[in-house]
Amino acid sequence: MHPDWQDDLHQYCQEHSSPEPELLQNLTAYTWRNTTNPRMLSGQLQGRLLSILAALIKAECILEIGTFTGYSALCLAEGLSSDGVLHSIEANAEMAWKAKQWVEKHPKQQQIQVHTGEALHIIPDLQLSPDMIFVDADKQQYSDYLDCCLHILKPGGLMMFDNTLWSGRVLNEEDCLNDSDTSNMHRFNQKVANTSGIDLVLLPLRDGLTMIRKR
């Protein structure tokens, strides 16, 4: 786990939050043993938040962009309505295959569809009208994901972008000027802040979570 996410305050929050279901505990252990960048997992706190939010809005259609090993997808699926569906898109074929293995262990496996390929090519063909969207994929395309997904999101729907504090580097003026990844994320944050027709909050949870409600 990233050192910024295992300080005493973070640990205290985890200890006083609902625990991960056993399936997610096993997936976490698997990811740390078998992937080169396991910190990409959403983790307990963010995962519990995703589950609760999906349940609160009684999500009938969820779109996820960026699946990795499937942790966040399984959390989102927990909150699906009884006849709801989650469409999760992963560009990396190997990771999509791994995620599918874990989806098959989930109680709502029949309600989860994992798609392999580039999200911006796949989304138009799905013809969705999601009431919840979670984005944790190619950061260079965040602006494009915003344009594409805000258009199809239901009014009153919720959209979230992960990693929007970029390890805190968005606070560093030099990084914002000279590091392409940091400057890209900073520009994205500015774009969202100036987008009309939404309510917005950027939470300092883990690596930053931007939450958007479409009016």
C-alpha positions in Angstrom: 0.0 0.0 0.0 1.2 3.5 -0.7 2.7 5.1 2.4 0.2 8.1 2.2 -2.7 5.6 2.6 -1.4 3.7 5.7 -0.9 6.5 8.2 -2.6 6.3 11.6 -5.6 8.3 10.5 -6.2 6.1 7.5 -5.8 3.0 9.6 -8.3 4.4 12.2 -10.8 5.0 9.4 -10.5 1.5 8.1 -10.9 0.0 11.6 -14.1 1.9 12.1 -15.6 1.2 8.6 -17.3 -1.9 7.4 -14.8 -4.6 6.6 -14.2 -6.0 3.1 -16.2 -9.1 2.2 -14.0 -12.2 2.2 -14.1 -12.3 -1.7 -12.5 -8.8 -1.8 -10.0 -9.7 0.9 -8.9 -12.7 -1.3 -8.8 -10.5 -4.4 -6.6 -8.0 -2.6 -4.2 -10.7 -1.6 -4.2 -12.1 -5.1 -3.5 -8.7 -6.7 -0.6 -7.9 -4.4 0.9 -11.3 -5.2 0.4 -11.3 -8.9 0.5 -7.8 -10.4 3.3 -5.3 -10.8 1.2 -2.3 -9.6 -1.2 -3.5 -6.9 -1.6 0.0 -5.5 -4.1 0.5 -8.4 -6.7 -1.4 -6.3 -9.4 0.8 -4.9 -9.0 -0.6 -1.4 -11.3 -0.9 1.6 -12.3 2.7 2.2 -12.9 3.6 -1.4 -14.5 0.3 -2.1 -17.0 0.6 0.8 -17.8 4.2 -0.5 -18.5 2.9 -4.0 -20.7 0.1 -2.6 -22.7 2.5 -0.4 -23.2 5.1 -3.1 -24.4 2.6 -5.6 -26.9 1.3 -3.1 -28.0 4.8 -2.1 -28.9 5.8 -5.6 -30.4 2.3 -6.3 -28.2 2.0 -9.3 -29.9 0.2 -12.3 -27.0 0.9 -14.8 -23.4 1.4 -13.8 -20.6 2.1 -16.2 -17.0 1.5 -15.1 -14.0 2.5 -17.2 -10.9 0.7 -16.0 -11.3 -2.6 -14.3 -7.8 -3.8 -13.4 -8.3 -7.0 -11.4 -12.0 -6.2 -10.7 -12.0 -4.9 -7.2 -14.0 -1.7 -7.8 -16.4 -3.6 -10.1 -17.2 -6.1 -7.4 -17.8 -3.2 -4.9 -20.0 -1.3 -7.3 -22.0 -4.5 -8.1 -22.9 -4.9 -4.4 -25.1 -1.8 -4.6 -26.8 -2.7 -7.9 -30.6 -3.0 -7.8 -32.0 -6.6 -8.2 -32.3 -6.1 -12.0 -29.4 -3.7 -12.5 -26.4 -4.2 -14.7 -22.8 -3.2 -14.5 -20.7 -2.7 -17.6 -17.0 -2.6 -16.9 -14.5 -1.8 -19.6 -10.8 -2.8 -19.5 -8.3 -2.0 -22.3 -5.8 -4.6 -21.2 -6.9 -8.1 -22.3 -4.9 -9.9 -19.7 -6.3 -7.8 -16.9 -9.8 -8.2 -18.3 -9.4 -11.9 -18.2 -8.2 -11.8 -14.6 -11.1 -9.6 -13.6 -13.6 -12.1 -15.2 -12.2 -14.9 -13.0 -13.2 -12.9 -9.9 -16.5 -11.7 -11.3 -17.5 -15.4 -11.6 -17.1 -15.7 -7.9 -19.4 -12.8 -7.1 -23.1 -13.4 -6.0 -24.2 -10.9 -8.7 -22.0 -12.3 -11.5 -24.9 -12.5 -13.9 -25.3 -8.7 -13.6 -21.7 -7.9 -14.4 -20.4 -7.6 -18.0 -16.7 -7.1 -18.6 -15.8 -5.6 -22.0 -12.3 -5.7 -23.4 -11.0 -2.8 -25.5 -10.8 1.0 -25.7 -13.7 2.6 -23.7 -14.2 5.5 -26.1 -14.8 3.0 -28.9 -17.0 0.6 -26.9 -19.3 3.1 -25.1 -21.2 4.3 -28.2 -22.1 0.8 -29.2 -23.4 -0.1 -25.7 -26.1 2.7 -26.0 -26.2 3.1 -22.2 -27.9 5.7 -20.0 -26.0 5.1 -16.7 -27.1 6.5 -13.4 -23.5 5.9 -12.1 -20.1 6.0 -13.7 -16.7 5.3 -12.2 -13.5 6.2 -14.1 -10.1 4.8 -13.2 -8.3 4.3 -16.5 -5.9 6.2 -18.8 -5.4 9.5 -17.1 -4.5 11.2 -20.4 -8.0 10.5 -21.6 -9.8 11.8 -18.5 -11.0 14.9 -20.4 -12.4 12.7 -23.2 -14.1 10.4 -20.8 -15.7 13.4 -19.1 -17.0 14.7 -22.5 -18.3 11.3 -23.5 -19.8 10.2 -20.2 -21.4 13.4 -19.0 -23.4 13.3 -22.2 -24.9 9.9 -21.5 -25.2 10.1 -17.7 -28.8 10.4 -16.5 -29.8 13.7 -14.9 -29.2 13.3 -11.2 -26.6 10.6 -11.9 -23.2 10.3 -10.3 -19.9 10.2 -12.0 -16.5 9.7 -10.2 -12.9 10.0 -11.3 -10.1 8.4 -9.3 -6.5 9.6 -8.7 -7.3 13.3 -9.3 -4.8 14.5 -6.7 -2.0 12.6 -8.4 0.0 11.7 -5.3 -0.4 15.4 -4.2 1.7 16.5 -7.2 -1.1 18.8 -8.4 -0.1 21.1 -5.5 3.4 21.4 -6.9 3.7 24.3 -9.3 6.9 23.1 -10.9 5.3 19.6 -11.5 2.2 21.2 -13.0 4.5 23.1 -15.4 7.1 20.5 -16.3 5.6 17.1 -15.7 3.2 16.1 -18.4 1.1 13.7 -16.3 0.8 16.2 -13.5 -0.1 19.1 -15.8 -2.6 16.9 -17.5 -4.4 16.0 -14.3 -4.3 19.7 -13.1 -5.9 20.8 -16.4 -8.5 18.1 -16.0 -9.3 19.3 -12.5 -9.6 22.9 -13.8 -11.9 21.7 -16.6 -14.2 19.9 -14.3 -14.3 22.9 -11.9 -15.5 25.1 -14.8 -18.0 22.6 -16.3 -21.6 23.9 -16.1 -24.6 21.8 -15.2 -22.9 19.8 -12.4 -22.4 19.8 -8.7 -18.8 18.8 -7.8 -16.6 17.8 -4.9 -13.0 16.7 -4.9 -12.4 14.4 -1.9 -8.9 13.9 -0.4 -9.6 10.1 -0.2 -6.5 8.1 -1.0 -5.2 9.6 -4.2 -8.1 11.9 -4.7 -11.7 11.1 -5.8 -13.7 13.6 -7.9 -17.4 13.2 -7.5 -19.8 14.8 -10.0 -23.6 15.0 -9.9 -25.3 15.9 -13.1 -28.1 18.4 -12.5 
